């Protein structure tokens, strides 16, 4: 039986067996709405669906279905039946090649006791991801009547959008990032990202570091990865790469440009890198052994040709005289500033 046919049958059953018909409570699926009590403050990318007449930003309990997306790929989703929060995973493989969500999806729990049929009727792509204006979830559980509920939602990253940033020297293609998601092992970094680093940043040796990595959502399609590159006595370097949701076998290392006056090639490793997700900027500094002289860089993540992103140099500062006076690297003399 095809997934589409199954959708039709479940919809028919839901009509023939109304949820509110006079029946024993034991035969009803005790579906519960939920909010922070289940999602535990997750504010990153997600695939979330809420009851159509509710708003998760205003109502304490609104969600029907919620799947965190920490690194471009959704985790098993949460639904709540009675007092139990149940994980359900997608069982069908979508064939849609439009960049949108498949109109029919099937989810089940590990015990195959609960089946969730998802029908998406109206969806549109926005800056934050794919917004679902109308959909229906039908819950089917052993020895229970089917339960259908109309929902709407978002598959994407709230608050993440491509927009102008005051820190980007007036650039209209600067990018804001989603909240950082930390990982404590290189095993959590997608294999294509590590392969790209080995190929395009051969001087980096992530395996010799502690492996702490961070992912930032660029959009529902792209994720920025900050991976440890090399570890020195008092400092460490990072390398940055982008992975794509719809091209899971591909990743690209992002390079950093040197100041034009130095006439140096772009480079991958960035010393003491700090990311500001709100502005999409990355700062870096390098000090001599005494800590009283060195350099400071600030870069902006921006849209680039070919549906990708790149780093642009905003400013470069340098203190060349090691005078024994420690100074905040961000206050070093300005050498270059983007206009």
N, C-alpha and C positions, 0 to 999 in steps of 0.2 A: 504494500500500500504506500502511495506517495505521501510525502509530508503535506502537500496541499490538500489531498483527499482527507487525510486525518484531521486537518484543521476544520474542514467542512463538517465532518461527522461530529467532532467535539462541539462545534457551535450548535448543531442540531440537537445534540443531547442536552446542552445547556438550556435550550428553549423548551424541550419536552419535559425536562425535570427542573422546574424553577427552584432557585436556591431557597426562596421563602415559602415553598410549599409546606403544608403541615406534615412534618416527618420527625422522627426521633432525632434529637440533637446529636446522638452518636453517629448518625449518618451524614452529618454536615462537616465540611472542611472548615475548621476554625481559623480562617485567615486573619492575621493581625497586621495593622499598619505599624510602622516603626520609624524611628529617627535616630537621634544621637545615642539612644540606649543600645543600638545595634552597630551603627557605623563608627562609633567611638571617635568622633571628631575628624574623620578622614576628610581633608579638604583638597585632595589632589584630583587627578583625572578619574573619571568613573563612568560606568554605564548604569544610570539610575532611572527607575520608573516610579512614579508616584500616582496615587489615586487622582483621577482627572479633575475633581472639584477641590483639590487641596494644593497647597504650595509649601514645599519643604523649608523655605526660608521664613515662613510665617507660622506654619502649623507644627506643633511638637511631634505629632505622628502623621506622616504623610506617605512614606516610602512603602512600596509593595515588593520591589526588587532592587538590589543594589550590588554592583560588582566593582571593586576598586581596580584601577588600571595604573599600577605603579611604574611600569616600564614599557608602555605601548601595547601590552597584551593583557586583556581582562583576566582577573583571577576568578575562581568559582564565585557565583553570586549568592547573596543571602536572601532568604525569604523567611517569614515567621509564621508558623502554624501553632496556635495555642501558645504555650510557654517556650516552645523550642525554636531556635534559630537553625535553619537547615541550609546546608550548602548544596547548590545545584550547578551542574556543569553542562555546557553545550555539547550535545551528542551528534548533531548533524553538521555537515560541512557545507557552508554556504557556497553557492556558485555565482553569486552576484559579482559582476566585474565593473560595476558602475561607480565604485567608491562609496556607495551608500550601504545601509544595513540590508540584509536579506529580509524580504517581506514575511517569511515564515521561519521561526526558529524553535527548536525543541531542546528542553533542559530536563535533566533527571538528577536525583540524588544518588549517592553511592550504592544504596540498597535497592535502587529501582522501585522504591515504594511511592515516591512522589514524582509526578511528571508535570512540567510547566510548558504549556504551548504558548508561544508568543506570535501575535499577528500585528504587523506594523502597517497601518493604513495611510499615514501621512507623515512625511519626514522631509527635512530641508537642511542643507549645510549652511552653517553660520561661522563667525569667527571663533566661537568656542567649541565647535564640533558639529555633530549631527543632532539637531533638535527634533524630537518626536512629538508632533502635535496631537496625534490620535493613534492609539494602539489598544490591543486587548490581550490580557493574560487569562488563560484558562488553566485551572489547577485540577489535576486528576490524581486521586489517591485511592489506594485499595479500600474497598468497602465503604466508600464515601460518594456522595453525589458530586458531580463536577461543579466547580465554582468559577464563574467568569467575572472579570472586573475590567472596566475601561481605565486606561492610564495614559499619561503623557510623560515625557522625560528628556534626558540628555545623554548622549554618548560622546563624552569629550571632557574638556577641562574648564570648569567655571573660572571666570576672571582672567583667562589666558587669551590674549588676542594680539594681532599684529597692529601696532599703532605707533604714533609718534611718541618720542621720549625726549624730555628736556635735556637728558644727559647725552643725547646722541647728536649734539651740535646741529639740531634742526632737521635731522634725517627723518623722512616719512616712512622708512621701511625698517625701523628699529623694532625689536621683538621683546615682549615680556615673557617670563617663564613661569611655569607652575611651581608649586611648593616643592622643596627638595625632598627626595626619598632616598634614605641612606641604606647601603648594603655593606655587610661586614666581611664579605668574601668575594674573591674574583669569580668564584663559581656562580655567583648571581648575575654576573655581567654577561650579556648575550655573546655567544661564540663569534658571530660576525664582527662584533666590535673589537674583540681581542685579536682576531685575525687581521683586521685592518691596521691595528696598532703595530703588530709584528711586521707587516709589509711596508707601511708608510711612515712609521716612526721607529725604525729599527734600533735607535739608540736608547729607547725606553725599555725598561725591564720591570713591568708590573709584578711579575712573579717574585721579585726580591723584596717587595714591600709588604706591609700588613694587609693590603688588599682592600682597604676601605674605599668604597666608591659611592657616587651620588648620581641619581638620575633626575632630570628636570624636564617636564613636558613642554615642548615647543608648541604643539597642537595635538589633535587626536591622531595625527599621522606621523609626527616626528618626535623623537626624544633625544635630548642632549645628555651625554654621559661624561662625567668627570672621573677619570681613572688614574690611580697613582702611577707615576712614571718611574722616578728614581728617588731613593732615600739617601740623604747625606747626614753628616754628623748632627747638624741643628736645623736643616731645612729639607724640604721635599719638593719635587716637581710633579705636575699633573699633565695629562694629555686629555684632549677633549674630542669626542666623536659623536656622530649623529646616526641613529638607527631609524628605520621606517617601518611603521605598522604593516603597510601593505606590500612591503618588500623585505620580509623577515630574514632573508639570507644576505642582505647587503648592508654595509655600514661604511661611513667615510670619516677619516680623521680630519679635523679642522686645523688649519695652520694660522699662525699669528704673524702679521707683517711687522718688520722693523721700521724705525723712522726713515723716511725717504733719504735724508742726508747721509745715512750710514751706508747706503747701497749694499745691504746684506740680504740674503735670501730669506724667505719665510721659514718659520721654524715651528715645531710641534710642542715641545716641552715647555711648560710655564712654571716658574718658581713661585712658591707660596701663593698660589692662586686663590682668590676669594670671589665667589659669585653673588651678585645681587639680583635675585629673580625679578623683583619689581621693575627694574630698569633694563634687565637683560645685559648688564655690564659685568666684566670680569677685570679685577685688578691683580697686579703681580708686582712683587719687589724682590730684589736681590741685593744683599749686603756683603761687604767684605768681612773678613774674620773678626775685625774689631767692632763691627756693627755701626760705624759712624759715617760710612759713605757707601754709595752704590747707585741703583737705578730703580725707577718706578714706572709701570705701564698701566694704561687703562684702555680696555677694548670694548666695543659694542657688537653684540650679536645682531645681525641684520639679514634681511632677505637677500638672496642672490639669484642670478639667472639660472634657470634649469630646475626650478622647484626645490631649491636647497637653501642653505644659509651659510654665512661666512662671518669671520671676525674682522672688524675694522678698527684701526688704531685711532683712539680719541686723543690721547696725550702721552707724552714721554718726558719723564723728569730724571735728572741725574745730578748727583753730588760727587764730583771727582776728587775733591780735597778731603783727605782723611785727617781731620783735625782733632779727633778725640771727643768731639761733641756729638752726642747721639741726637738725631733729628727724625721726626716722623717721615718715612719715605714719601708720603703724599705731599709733603711740604718741600721736597727737594727743588732746586731751580728748574723752571720749565724750559725744556729744549724744543719740544714740538707739540703743537695742538691742532687738531683737525678743524677746518673752517667750513 
